[in-house]
Amino acid sequence: MKLIPIAAAALAASVSIAAAQMPTTTGTPTTPAVPPAGMPGTAESESSVRTQIEASGYQKIRDLTRKSDGSWHAKATKNDVEVAVSVDSTGNVTQVQ
């Protein structure tokens, strides 16, 4: 008859461990979708745009210009191939075909 309390205790312990591994909340993330102006991840200044392009794996950035819509365009090298890149106002870098 001692087996039943031991089995119940083992079951309770395993449920507690499983519950501890579950995420505590399923709410929205606390990181803002768009970083504040002037912070890395924005395209407010030429230096921040260069940083974003370099962080995306590009090198030898040249002809960096800002367009009237707030985006930036440049030529850069990745894997020894020169390509055109675009950076939107939130800092997203994309290769232009």
N, C-alpha and C positions, 0 to 999 in steps of 0.2 A: 504494500500500500504506500510505501515511501516513494515509489516510482512516479506516481501521479503528481505530487507536488514538485518533484524535480523536473518532470517534463513540462509542467505549467510554467515554472520559473525559466526554463530554457527557451520556451516559446515567447514569453514576455520579453526576454533579453534580445532575441533575434528581431522581434518587431520594433523594439526601441532602436536598435542599430540601423535597421532599414529606414525608419522614419528620420533618423539623424542625417542620412545621406540625401534626403530629398531637399530641393531648393525651398527656402523659407518663404519667398514671395514670387509672384508672377507678374508684378507691376511693371511699369515702364522704366527704362534705364534712366539713370540720373545724369548721364553724359549728354550735353546739349547736342542736337543734330548739327548745328552750325556753330563752330567755335567763335568766341568773341572777336571783333575786329582787331587786327594787329597780332593775333596769336597764331602760332604755327597751325596750318590747316586752313587759313584764309588766304585770299588772293588780293590783299590790300596794297602791298608794296612789291616792288621788283625783287627785293631781297627775300621776302617770304615766298614769292612765286618760284624763284631759283631754288630755294630750300625744298619746296614741294616736288619740283621736277627731279632734283637730285635724289630725294628720298624714294622716288618711284623707279630709281635705277638708271636714270639718264645721266650723261656726262657731256662735256663740251657744248654747253648751252650757248646759243648765239641768236642774234636777231630777235630778242625778246621785246615784244610790243604789246601794249594794252589796246584793246578794241573798244568801240563806243558802248558795247553791251556789258562791259566790265570784265570780259574774259581776256586771257592772255594767250598769245601765240608765239612759238619759238621753233627753232631748229635745234635738235639735240642728237646725241649719239647714244645708242644702246646696242650692245653686242657688236661693236665696230660697224654699225650701220647707221647712217644719218637719216633721221625721220623728222616729221613735223609733229609737234605736240601742242595741245591746247589745255589751258587750265581755267576752269570755271570760277565763278565768284566765291565758291565755298572751298576751293583748293583741290578739287578733283582733277587729276591729270589723266588725259586720254591721248592716245596716238591718233593723229589725223591721217587718213589715207589719201 
